[in-house]
Amino acid sequence: MFSIGERVMHPGQGLCTVVGFEDSPSPMLILETGSGRGAARLMYPAAQAEKNLHPPVSRDEALAAIDGYGDLTCDPFSDRNSGLEEKHFKQRLKLGIPESLRVTKTMLERIAAAEACSKKPSSYLARVLRDARERSLEELACALDTTPEEVEGMFEERGHALEEQA
């Protein structure tokens, strides 16, 4: 079980901090989100916590993910229905690092491919890219005890951009 002050990855909200517990009417964890969206408190069923919440990756795993970004393969999932594609990629984000990085790389590649063909990329690509990028940087920054901006700089030092190039 998680303890007060522990950082956890919430499947829908990303990085959260456990700030308390409540027993009535059923056991709940009280989580607080932060990072850019403003603080919000959430109640999360304790019975589902072990299954759906997970701690951020370790420092070593974070460094390995940053160093291995160039070797990550893109997710090949494709569907004629962009709504189903978006749903697939948002589900992958819930898994955390390295999957959120894989989604980031996939969205960047798909946006670049559309633009290379003088096509306007689907709007879902930018939405999923924003979420994947934010989730990735947030989890890595927590693991490395730094800021998302510093983590982004680590990617840039290795020649990798985590956003569309202007």
DOSE-835617 format. One record per residue: residue number from 1; chain; x, z, y of N, C-alpha, C, O in turn. Coordinates in nm, 3 decimals. Each point is the difference from the previous one (the first is absolute). Layout:
N
{NUM "A" {X Z Y} {X Z Y} {X Z Y} {X Z Y}}
...
//
This chain:
166
{1 "A" {0.085 0.000 -0.118} {-0.085 0.000 0.118} {0.089 0.000 0.125} {0.116 0.040 -0.006}}
{2 "A" {-0.170 -0.084 0.113} {0.075 -0.009 0.125} {-0.006 0.133 0.076} {-0.089 0.081 -0.023}}
{3 "A" {0.185 -0.060 0.111} {0.005 0.124 0.078} {-0.010 -0.031 0.150} {0.023 -0.113 0.043}}
{4 "A" {-0.058 0.214 0.034} {-0.013 -0.016 0.145} {0.134 -0.044 0.059} {0.105 0.054 -0.034}}
{5 "A" {-0.113 -0.153 0.121} {0.119 -0.055 0.064} {0.059 -0.120 -0.073} {0.084 -0.071 0.055}}
{6 "A" {-0.128 0.048 -0.178} {0.052 -0.113 -0.079} {-0.057 -0.130 0.053} {-0.118 -0.008 0.036}}
{7 "A" {0.201 -0.094 -0.032} {-0.042 -0.134 0.041} {-0.046 -0.076 -0.124} {0.065 0.007 -0.104}}
{8 "A" {-0.176 -0.078 0.116} {-0.055 -0.078 -0.111} {-0.045 -0.136 0.051} {-0.030 -0.017 0.119}}
{9 "A" {0.026 -0.077 -0.209} {-0.050 -0.133 0.032} {-0.145 -0.006 -0.047} {-0.030 0.012 -0.119}}
{10 "A" {-0.061 -0.032 0.216} {-0.143 -0.010 -0.025} {-0.030 -0.148 -0.025} {0.053 -0.086 0.071}}
{11 "A" {-0.137 0.053 -0.171} {-0.024 -0.142 -0.030} {-0.059 -0.081 0.115} {0.026 -0.119 0.010}}
{12 "A" {-0.105 0.181 0.076} {-0.061 -0.073 0.110} {0.065 0.024 0.135} {-0.003 -0.087 0.086}}
{13 "A" {0.061 0.204 -0.068} {0.053 0.038 0.132} {0.152 -0.007 0.012} {0.052 0.007 0.112}}
{14 "A" {0.018 -0.020 -0.221} {0.146 0.000 0.007} {0.053 0.142 0.002} {-0.053 0.088 -0.068}}
{15 "A" {0.158 -0.066 0.145} {0.069 0.129 0.002} {-0.086 0.109 0.062} {-0.052 -0.015 0.111}}
{16 "A" {0.037 0.125 -0.183} {-0.077 0.116 0.046} {0.080 0.126 -0.031} {0.093 -0.002 -0.080}}
{17 "A" {-0.132 0.111 0.145} {0.058 0.131 -0.026} {-0.110 0.091 -0.051} {-0.110 0.003 0.055}}
{18 "A" {0.140 0.072 -0.161} {-0.095 0.098 -0.051} {0.004 0.118 0.097} {0.104 0.063 0.018}}
{19 "A" {-0.219 -0.032 0.044} {-0.005 0.109 0.098} {-0.086 0.117 -0.046} {-0.004 0.103 0.068}}
{20 "A" {-0.064 -0.116 -0.181} {-0.080 0.111 -0.048} {-0.079 -0.036 -0.123} {0.006 -0.111 -0.052}}
{21 "A" {-0.083 0.211 0.007} {-0.084 -0.015 -0.118} {-0.135 0.063 0.029} {-0.010 0.091 0.083}}
{22 "A" {-0.093 -0.138 -0.149} {-0.133 0.057 0.014} {-0.061 0.005 -0.140} {0.011 -0.095 -0.076}}
{23 "A" {-0.076 0.206 0.043} {-0.057 0.018 -0.134} {-0.149 -0.028 -0.009} {-0.053 -0.018 -0.109}}
{24 "A" {-0.014 0.015 0.221} {-0.145 -0.006 -0.003} {-0.050 -0.128 0.066} {0.052 -0.032 0.107}}
{25 "A" {-0.144 -0.041 -0.157} {-0.073 0.018 -0.125} {0.081 -0.044 -0.122} {-0.030 0.043 -0.111}}
{26 "A" {0.131 -0.127 0.129} {0.090 -0.036 -0.109} {0.142 -0.002 0.057} {0.018 -0.018 0.120}}
{27 "A" {0.082 0.037 -0.206} {0.138 0.006 0.050} {0.042 -0.129 0.072} {-0.016 -0.111 -0.053}}
{28 "A" {0.069 0.128 0.172} {0.042 -0.114 0.084} {0.137 0.028 0.060} {0.036 0.114 0.028}}
{29 "A" {0.040 -0.221 -0.008} {0.123 0.007 0.079} {-0.037 -0.043 0.140} {-0.080 -0.091 0.019}}
{30 "A" {0.138 0.156 0.079} {-0.019 -0.043 0.138} {0.128 -0.072 0.040} {0.108 0.058 -0.001}}
{31 "A" {-0.123 -0.184 0.035} {0.114 -0.086 0.035} {-0.008 -0.037 0.147} {-0.109 -0.011 0.056}}
{32 "A" {0.224 -0.007 0.004} {0.006 -0.045 0.139} {0.080 -0.129 0.006} {0.114 -0.007 -0.048}}
{33 "A" {-0.174 -0.094 0.107} {0.071 -0.126 0.021} {0.071 0.009 0.133} {-0.023 0.094 0.077}}
{34 "A" {0.108 -0.188 -0.049} {0.069 0.001 0.128} {0.037 -0.140 0.038} {-0.088 -0.083 0.025}}
{35 "A" {0.211 0.057 -0.020} {0.068 -0.127 0.025} {-0.081 -0.108 0.071} {-0.054 -0.089 -0.064}}
{36 "A" {0.048 0.098 0.194} {-0.051 -0.110 0.079} {-0.151 -0.010 0.009} {-0.053 -0.056 0.096}}
{37 "A" {-0.017 0.108 -0.193} {-0.146 -0.010 0.003} {-0.062 0.123 0.065} {-0.122 0.009 0.012}}
{38 "A" {0.205 0.085 0.029} {-0.053 0.127 0.050} {-0.031 0.090 -0.118} {-0.035 -0.049 -0.108}}
{39 "A" {0.048 0.176 0.126} {-0.022 0.094 -0.109} {-0.147 0.004 -0.039} {-0.088 -0.003 0.086}}
{40 "A" {0.064 0.009 -0.214} {-0.135 0.013 -0.055} {0.009 0.088 -0.123} {0.100 -0.003 -0.072}}
{41 "A" {-0.201 0.080 0.049} {-0.004 0.087 -0.118} {-0.094 -0.060 -0.102} {-0.107 -0.050 0.033}}
{42 "A" {0.149 0.056 -0.158} {-0.077 -0.054 -0.111} {-0.018 0.106 -0.106} {0.087 0.084 -0.020}}
{43 "A" {-0.198 -0.088 -0.048} {-0.022 0.085 -0.117} {0.018 -0.091 -0.121} {-0.060 -0.108 -0.008}}
{44 "A" {0.142 0.152 -0.088} {0.023 -0.082 -0.119} {-0.027 0.085 -0.123} {0.054 0.111 -0.011}}
{45 "A" {-0.135 -0.159 -0.082} {-0.032 0.078 -0.120} {0.126 0.036 -0.080} {0.078 -0.087 -0.037}}
{46 "A" {-0.060 0.216 0.012} {0.118 0.046 -0.074} {0.005 -0.061 -0.140} {0.108 -0.025 -0.053}}
{47 "A" {-0.225 0.001 -0.007} {-0.006 -0.057 -0.135} {0.059 -0.141 -0.006} {0.047 -0.043 -0.105}}
{48 "A" {-0.048 -0.027 0.217} {0.052 -0.137 0.003} {0.142 -0.007 0.058} {0.063 -0.106 -0.003}}
{49 "A" {-0.014 0.216 0.054} {0.129 -0.001 0.070} {0.116 -0.042 -0.089} {0.080 -0.085 0.040}}
{50 "A" {-0.070 0.142 -0.158} {0.112 -0.033 -0.089} {0.001 -0.148 -0.040} {0.105 -0.060 -0.020}}
{51 "A" {-0.224 0.004 0.009} {-0.013 -0.141 -0.042} {0.025 -0.098 0.116} {0.062 -0.104 -0.019}}
{52 "A" {-0.112 0.138 0.138} {0.000 -0.098 0.109} {0.099 0.024 0.113} {0.034 -0.093 0.072}}
{53 "A" {0.013 0.215 -0.056} {0.099 0.029 0.104} {0.136 0.006 -0.066} {0.014 0.045 -0.114}}
{54 "A" {0.087 -0.091 0.185} {0.135 0.011 -0.055} {0.097 0.031 0.113} {-0.024 -0.035 0.115}}
{55 "A" {0.134 0.103 -0.149} {0.099 0.028 0.104} {0.069 -0.130 0.042} {0.003 -0.095 -0.077}}
{56 "A" {0.052 0.091 0.198} {0.078 -0.117 0.039} {0.120 -0.017 -0.095} {0.039 0.094 -0.069}}
{57 "A" {0.017 -0.212 0.068} {0.117 -0.024 -0.085} {0.114 0.092 0.044} {0.000 0.055 0.110}}
{58 "A" {0.097 -0.039 -0.199} {0.117 0.083 0.031} {0.094 -0.076 0.094} {-0.017 -0.120 0.023}}
{59 "A" {0.113 0.190 0.032} {0.100 -0.062 0.087} {0.073 -0.113 -0.072} {0.018 -0.108 0.055}}
{60 "A" {0.023 0.134 -0.179} {0.072 -0.103 -0.077} {-0.089 -0.122 -0.027} {0.046 -0.114 0.009}}
{61 "A" {-0.172 0.139 -0.042} {-0.093 -0.111 -0.024} {-0.024 -0.079 0.128} {-0.013 -0.123 -0.004}}
{62 "A" {0.006 0.192 0.117} {-0.021 -0.067 0.128} {0.119 -0.090 0.033} {-0.018 -0.116 0.040}}
{63 "A" {0.139 0.168 -0.056} {0.120 -0.080 0.028} {0.009 -0.120 -0.095} {0.038 -0.110 0.041}}
{64 "A" {-0.073 0.133 -0.168} {0.002 -0.110 -0.097} {-0.104 -0.106 0.037} {0.026 -0.120 -0.015}}
{65 "A" {-0.143 0.163 0.064} {-0.105 -0.096 0.039} {0.047 -0.084 0.119} {-0.025 -0.120 0.004}}
{66 "A" {0.090 0.183 0.092} {0.050 -0.073 0.117} {0.109 -0.098 -0.043} {-0.001 -0.116 0.040}}
{67 "A" {0.095 0.164 -0.121} {0.109 -0.087 -0.045} {-0.050 -0.113 -0.090} {0.057 -0.109 0.000}}
{68 "A" {-0.164 0.134 -0.076} {-0.051 -0.100 -0.094} {-0.109 -0.090 0.056} {-0.055 -0.082 -0.073}}
{69 "A" {0.023 0.097 0.201} {-0.109 -0.079 0.058} {0.023 -0.151 -0.019} {-0.094 -0.073 -0.033}}
{70 "A" {0.215 0.028 0.053} {0.029 -0.142 -0.012} {-0.027 -0.054 -0.140} {-0.029 -0.118 -0.017}}
{71 "A" {0.039 0.204 -0.083} {-0.022 -0.042 -0.139} {-0.145 0.014 -0.046} {-0.035 -0.044 -0.109}}
{72 "A" {-0.049 0.105 0.193} {-0.141 0.016 -0.038} {-0.067 -0.137 -0.012} {0.020 -0.088 0.084}}
{73 "A" {-0.097 0.072 -0.189} {-0.077 -0.125 -0.014} {-0.134 0.018 0.069} {-0.053 0.111 0.007}}
{74 "A" {-0.001 -0.218 0.043} {-0.131 0.004 0.063} {-0.108 0.008 -0.107} {0.019 -0.045 -0.113}}
{75 "A" {-0.130 0.101 0.150} {-0.114 0.011 -0.090} {-0.065 -0.138 -0.010} {-0.038 -0.056 0.103}}
{76 "A" {0.024 0.001 -0.224} {-0.054 -0.136 -0.013} {-0.152 -0.008 0.003} {-0.055 -0.110 -0.008}}
{77 "A" {-0.015 0.223 0.020} {-0.145 -0.002 -0.007} {-0.058 -0.096 0.104} {0.041 0.000 0.117}}
{78 "A" {-0.135 -0.080 -0.162} {-0.065 -0.096 0.089} {-0.144 -0.019 -0.046} {-0.030 0.002 -0.120}}
{79 "A" {-0.057 -0.021 0.216} {-0.140 -0.025 -0.030} {-0.054 -0.089 0.111} {0.047 0.007 0.114}}
{80 "A" {-0.145 -0.088 -0.145} {-0.060 -0.086 0.103} {-0.076 0.083 0.103} {-0.022 -0.045 0.112}}
{81 "A" {-0.018 0.165 -0.151} {-0.075 0.089 0.087} {0.098 0.095 0.069} {0.058 0.086 -0.066}}
{82 "A" {-0.039 -0.100 0.196} {0.097 0.084 0.070} {-0.041 0.147 -0.001} {0.086 0.088 0.008}}
{83 "A" {-0.216 -0.060 -0.018} {-0.046 0.138 -0.010} {0.052 0.067 -0.127} {0.037 0.118 0.002}}
{84 "A" {-0.036 -0.192 -0.112} {0.053 0.055 -0.126} {0.151 0.016 0.007} {0.055 0.096 -0.055}}
{85 "A" {0.012 -0.188 0.122} {0.144 0.015 0.018} {0.031 0.125 0.081} {0.086 0.079 -0.037}}
{86 "A" {-0.158 -0.061 0.148} {0.023 0.117 0.085} {-0.024 0.128 -0.080} {0.078 0.095 0.010}}
{87 "A" {-0.183 -0.092 -0.089} {-0.030 0.118 -0.081} {0.114 0.028 -0.098} {0.041 0.115 -0.017}}
{88 "A" {0.010 -0.218 -0.047} {0.111 0.015 -0.095} {0.121 0.064 0.069} {0.057 0.096 -0.052}}
{89 "A" {-0.019 -0.149 0.166} {0.120 0.050 0.067} {-0.020 0.140 0.057} {0.093 0.080 0.001}}
{90 "A" {-0.213 -0.050 0.046} {-0.026 0.136 0.049} {0.005 0.101 -0.115} {0.042 0.114 0.020}}
{91 "A" {-0.083 -0.155 -0.138} {0.013 0.088 -0.117} {0.147 0.024 -0.033} {0.037 0.111 -0.038}}
{92 "A" {0.045 -0.211 0.053} {0.144 0.014 -0.029} {0.065 0.099 0.097} {0.093 0.072 -0.037}}
{93 "A" {-0.141 -0.068 0.161} {0.056 0.091 0.101} {-0.015 0.146 -0.042} {0.084 0.083 0.035}}
{94 "A" {-0.188 -0.052 -0.108} {-0.025 0.137 -0.042} {0.108 0.053 -0.093} {0.011 0.121 -0.020}}
{95 "A" {0.068 -0.210 -0.038} {0.104 0.040 -0.094} {0.128 0.048 0.069} {0.087 0.058 -0.065}}
{96 "A" {-0.076 -0.083 0.194} {0.119 0.045 0.073} {0.121 -0.089 -0.024} {-0.012 -0.113 -0.048}}
{97 "A" {0.129 0.165 0.083} {0.126 -0.072 -0.018} {0.027 -0.013 -0.149} {-0.018 0.099 -0.071}}
{98 "A" {0.059 -0.211 0.018} {0.043 -0.123 0.067} {-0.113 -0.102 0.022} {0.022 -0.103 0.063}}
{99 "A" {-0.143 0.132 -0.115} {-0.107 -0.099 0.010} {-0.039 -0.031 0.144} {-0.032 -0.115 0.031}}
{100 "A" {0.033 0.214 0.058} {-0.037 -0.030 0.139} {0.104 -0.093 0.063} {-0.034 -0.082 0.086}}
{101 "A" {0.160 0.095 -0.127} {0.103 -0.093 0.049} {-0.022 -0.140 -0.057} {0.019 -0.100 0.070}}
{102 "A" {-0.058 0.094 -0.197} {-0.028 -0.131 -0.062} {-0.115 -0.070 0.072} {0.006 -0.121 0.023}}
{103 "A" {-0.109 0.197 0.013} {-0.113 -0.058 0.074} {0.046 -0.047 0.138} {-0.039 -0.107 0.045}}
{104 "A" {0.122 0.187 0.021} {0.054 -0.039 0.130} {0.073 -0.133 -0.011} {-0.024 -0.092 0.078}}
{105 "A" {0.113 0.082 -0.176} {0.078 -0.122 -0.018} {-0.090 -0.119 -0.035} {0.022 -0.111 0.048}}
{106 "A" {-0.124 0.135 -0.131} {-0.093 -0.106 -0.038} {-0.076 -0.052 0.121} {-0.013 -0.121 0.017}}
{107 "A" {-0.037 0.212 0.067} {-0.076 -0.042 0.118} {0.089 -0.078 0.097} {-0.041 -0.101 0.056}}
{108 "A" {0.163 0.150 -0.035} {0.092 -0.072 0.089} {0.027 -0.142 -0.052} {0.003 -0.095 0.077}}
{109 "A" {0.016 0.083 -0.208} {0.028 -0.131 -0.059} {-0.122 -0.093 0.012} {0.016 -0.118 0.028}}
{110 "A" {-0.134 0.170 -0.050} {-0.121 -0.082 0.008} {-0.030 -0.043 0.144} {-0.043 -0.113 0.024}}
{111 "A" {0.066 0.201 0.070} {-0.018 -0.036 0.141} {0.099 -0.109 0.038} {-0.038 -0.099 0.064}}
{112 "A" {0.165 0.115 -0.103} {0.102 -0.100 0.031} {-0.031 -0.135 -0.066} {0.019 -0.105 0.061}}
{113 "A" {-0.069 0.109 -0.184} {-0.033 -0.125 -0.071} {-0.114 -0.073 0.071} {0.005 -0.123 0.013}}
{114 "A" {-0.106 0.195 0.031} {-0.111 -0.063 0.071} {0.048 -0.061 0.130} {-0.036 -0.113 0.034}}
{115 "A" {0.116 0.188 0.041} {0.051 -0.049 0.128} {0.093 -0.120 -0.018} {0.002 -0.089 0.084}}
{116 "A" {0.074 0.087 -0.194} {0.089 -0.113 -0.027} {-0.078 -0.128 -0.024} {0.051 -0.110 0.021}}
{117 "A" {-0.176 0.125 -0.065} {-0.089 -0.116 -0.023} {-0.090 -0.025 0.121} {-0.098 -0.074 -0.010}}
{118 "A" {0.131 0.137 0.122} {-0.079 -0.011 0.123} {-0.145 0.044 -0.019} {-0.092 -0.053 0.062}}
{119 "A" {0.073 0.152 -0.150} {-0.132 0.056 -0.022} {-0.006 0.139 0.061} {0.102 0.068 0.014}}
{120 "A" {-0.222 -0.028 0.023} {-0.019 0.135 0.050} {-0.017 0.091 -0.122} {-0.089 -0.023 -0.083}}
{121 "A" {0.173 0.127 0.071} {-0.014 0.090 -0.116} {-0.135 0.072 0.003} {-0.055 0.027 0.106}}
{122 "A" {0.005 0.004 -0.223} {-0.125 0.076 -0.012} {0.017 0.133 0.072} {0.106 0.062 -0.007}}
{123 "A" {-0.210 -0.017 0.074} {0.008 0.124 0.077} {0.025 0.121 -0.089} {0.055 0.100 0.046}}
{124 "A" {-0.096 -0.107 -0.173} {0.023 0.114 -0.088} {0.149 0.024 -0.022} {0.042 0.113 -0.021}}
{125 "A" {0.039 -0.218 0.026} {0.144 0.015 -0.021} {0.061 0.093 0.103} {0.081 0.087 -0.033}}
{126 "A" {-0.119 -0.105 0.158} {0.053 0.086 0.108} {-0.049 0.144 -0.016} {0.075 0.094 0.025}}
{127 "A" {-0.200 -0.077 -0.065} {-0.055 0.135 -0.020} {0.074 0.074 -0.112} {0.039 0.115 0.016}}
{128 "A" {-0.022 -0.184 -0.128} {0.066 0.063 -0.114} {0.148 0.023 0.033} {0.056 0.103 -0.037}}
{129 "A" {0.007 -0.198 0.107} {0.140 0.019 0.039} {0.015 0.125 0.086} {0.090 0.080 -0.023}}
{130 "A" {-0.177 -0.063 0.120} {0.007 0.118 0.088} {-0.009 0.129 -0.081} {0.079 0.092 0.019}}
{131 "A" {-0.177 -0.088 -0.110} {-0.018 0.121 -0.082} {0.117 0.023 -0.095} {0.048 0.113 -0.014}}
{132 "A" {-0.002 -0.218 -0.050} {0.111 0.012 -0.096} {0.128 0.043 0.071} {0.074 0.086 -0.050}}
{133 "A" {-0.048 -0.144 0.163} {0.119 0.033 0.078} {-0.003 0.146 0.044} {0.098 0.073 -0.014}}
{134 "A" {-0.214 -0.031 0.068} {-0.015 0.138 0.046} {0.017 0.098 -0.115} {0.072 0.099 0.012}}
{135 "A" {-0.138 -0.127 -0.124} {0.010 0.089 -0.117} {0.143 0.010 -0.051} {0.048 0.108 -0.031}}
{136 "A" {0.020 -0.222 0.024} {0.136 -0.003 -0.050} {0.094 0.080 0.090} {0.074 0.086 -0.047}}
{137 "A" {-0.079 -0.115 0.176} {0.089 0.068 0.094} {-0.029 0.150 0.005} {0.092 0.081 0.010}}
{138 "A" {-0.218 -0.044 -0.017} {-0.041 0.140 0.005} {0.054 0.077 -0.122} {0.056 0.109 0.015}}
{139 "A" {-0.073 -0.165 -0.133} {0.047 0.068 -0.122} {0.152 0.007 -0.005} {0.056 0.103 -0.036}}
{140 "A" {0.011 -0.212 0.072} {0.146 -0.001 0.000} {0.055 0.097 0.104} {0.098 0.070 -0.027}}
{141 "A" {-0.159 -0.065 0.144} {0.047 0.092 0.105} {-0.014 0.144 -0.046} {0.087 0.082 0.026}}
{142 "A" {-0.196 -0.050 -0.094} {-0.019 0.135 -0.051} {0.108 0.033 -0.102} {0.060 0.108 0.005}}
{143 "A" {-0.034 -0.199 -0.097} {0.101 0.023 -0.105} {0.140 0.016 0.058} {0.081 0.076 -0.052}}
{144 "A" {-0.053 -0.148 0.161} {0.134 0.002 0.060} {0.009 0.097 0.117} {0.105 0.011 0.064}}
{145 "A" {-0.213 0.059 -0.035} {-0.006 0.097 0.110} {0.047 -0.063 0.131} {0.088 0.051 0.069}}
{146 "A" {-0.151 -0.164 -0.037} {0.033 -0.074 0.122} {-0.128 -0.059 0.056} {-0.110 0.040 -0.039}}
{147 "A" {0.122 -0.134 0.131} {-0.117 -0.063 0.061} {-0.023 -0.139 -0.061} {0.092 -0.061 -0.054}}
{148 "A" {-0.217 0.013 0.061} {-0.025 -0.137 -0.047} {0.087 -0.103 0.073} {0.041 -0.099 -0.061}}
{149 "A" {-0.014 0.121 0.189} {0.083 -0.094 0.076} {0.143 -0.005 -0.055} {0.061 -0.106 -0.007}}
{150 "A" {-0.009 0.221 -0.032} {0.135 0.003 -0.057} {0.003 -0.068 -0.137} {0.098 -0.065 -0.035}}
{151 "A" {-0.205 0.082 -0.042} {-0.008 -0.067 -0.129} {-0.006 -0.151 0.020} {0.065 -0.075 -0.073}}
{152 "A" {-0.142 0.032 0.171} {-0.008 -0.143 0.029} {0.138 -0.054 0.038} {0.037 -0.110 -0.039}}
{153 "A" {0.039 0.189 0.113} {0.136 -0.038 0.035} {0.088 -0.014 -0.123} {0.089 -0.086 -0.004}}
{154 "A" {-0.112 0.169 -0.097} {0.077 -0.010 -0.125} {-0.026 -0.134 -0.069} {0.091 -0.062 -0.055}}
{155 "A" {-0.217 0.018 0.059} {-0.033 -0.131 -0.057} {0.069 -0.111 0.080} {0.057 -0.092 -0.057}}
{156 "A" {-0.063 0.102 0.190} {0.061 -0.101 0.086} {0.150 -0.008 -0.021} {0.057 -0.109 0.002}}
{157 "A" {0.009 0.224 -0.022} {0.145 0.001 -0.028} {0.032 -0.078 -0.127} {0.110 -0.054 -0.013}}
{158 "A" {-0.204 0.049 -0.078} {0.020 -0.072 -0.127} {-0.053 -0.143 0.007} {0.000 -0.072 -0.100}}
{159 "A" {-0.044 0.031 0.218} {-0.046 -0.138 0.021} {-0.144 -0.025 -0.039} {-0.038 -0.114 -0.025}}
{160 "A" {-0.043 0.219 0.019} {-0.140 -0.015 -0.039} {-0.091 0.043 0.115} {0.017 0.107 0.057}}
{161 "A" {-0.113 -0.192 -0.026} {-0.100 0.032 0.103} {-0.128 0.038 -0.071} {-0.041 -0.067 -0.096}}
{162 "A" {-0.025 0.173 0.142} {-0.126 0.043 -0.059} {-0.119 -0.037 0.087} {-0.108 0.057 -0.013}}
{163 "A" {0.130 -0.153 0.102} {-0.110 -0.050 0.082} {0.021 -0.148 0.024} {0.108 -0.054 -0.022}}
{164 "A" {-0.214 -0.010 0.069} {0.007 -0.143 0.029} {0.106 -0.026 0.106} {0.013 0.077 0.095}}
{165 "A" {0.060 -0.183 -0.112} {0.100 -0.039 0.098} {-0.066 -0.086 0.107} {-0.071 -0.095 -0.031}}
{166 "A" {0.095 0.130 0.156} {-0.062 -0.076 0.111} {0.068 -0.133 0.021} {-0.039 -0.076 0.089}}
//
